[in-house]
């Protein structure tokens, strides 16, 4: 599944709405729908119209969080180890979950 998130331009680190789908188009449309539903709820709640504008948001593909995704974390650790001033090799477990050991090169 592919995931898209909507973030405010002034706070790009905090997802405000998200959508998932089998492909990029479906995920992006689901995210746009979720964002519009959020903005409609704000309007119904009495928020001023100036804050209810889709141009204040950016919709982008969500990047996997290494803290929740072992394969991404291991790739990141291997890259960091090879680019380090003191290079080292990261050896993951065969099942891909966790790091077995680290060897200096």
ChimeraX attribute file (.defattr): number of C-alpha atoms within 10 A of each C-alpha:
attribute: neighborCount
match mode: 1-to-1
recipient: residues
	/A:1	8
	/A:2	16
	/A:3	21
	/A:4	25
	/A:5	25
	/A:6	25
	/A:7	20
	/A:8	17
	/A:9	13
	/A:10	10
	/A:11	10
	/A:12	12
	/A:13	9
	/A:14	12
	/A:15	16
	/A:16	18
	/A:17	21
	/A:18	23
	/A:19	22
	/A:20	20
	/A:21	16
	/A:22	10
	/A:23	11
	/A:24	15
	/A:25	13
	/A:26	16
	/A:27	21
	/A:28	23
	/A:29	17
	/A:30	20
	/A:31	25
	/A:32	21
	/A:33	15
	/A:34	18
	/A:35	22
	/A:36	16
	/A:37	13
	/A:38	15
	/A:39	18
	/A:40	13
	/A:41	13
	/A:42	15
	/A:43	14
	/A:44	10
	/A:45	9
	/A:46	8
	/A:47	13
	/A:48	10
	/A:49	10
	/A:50	7
	/A:51	12
	/A:52	16
	/A:53	10
	/A:54	14
	/A:55	10
	/A:56	13
	/A:57	19
	/A:58	16
	/A:59	23
	/A:60	14
	/A:61	17
	/A:62	15
	/A:63	11
	/A:64	13
	/A:65	10
	/A:66	14
	/A:67	8
	/A:68	9
	/A:69	11
	/A:70	17
	/A:71	15
	/A:72	14
	/A:73	18
	/A:74	19
	/A:75	14
	/A:76	13
	/A:77	19
	/A:78	18
	/A:79	15
	/A:80	15
	/A:81	19
	/A:82	15
	/A:83	11
	/A:84	10
	/A:85	8
	/A:86	9
	/A:87	15
	/A:88	18
	/A:89	16
	/A:90	21
	/A:91	16
	/A:92	19
	/A:93	11
	/A:94	9
	/A:95	6
	/A:96	12
	/A:97	13
	/A:98	14
	/A:99	15
	/A:100	11
	/A:101	10
	/A:102	13
	/A:103	10
	/A:104	10
	/A:105	9
